[in-house]
Amino acid sequence: MSVNRAMLQAAFDIVELLHKEGISAIIAGGAARDIFFGVSPKDFDIICAGVDHYRITDVLLKANLNFKQ
């Protein structure tokens, strides 16, 4: 599955949401490489540092986002 522009924007929106909540987060992995080289990523990996998954889950649930753990 290839992502579209809306999915790309959603990934950046999630990173921005996490930043607003004081969580250090970046888009990483193959997606970061693909974006750099102008290739459409297949998916997005978001890495969060210095926080446990319970805090991240809480932020995503409060924003009514669907996600996989």
Secondary structure, 3 states (H helix, E strand, C coil): CCCCHHHHHHHHHHHHHHHHCCCEEEEEHHHHHHHHCCCCCCCCEEEEECCCHHHHHHHHHHCCCCCCC
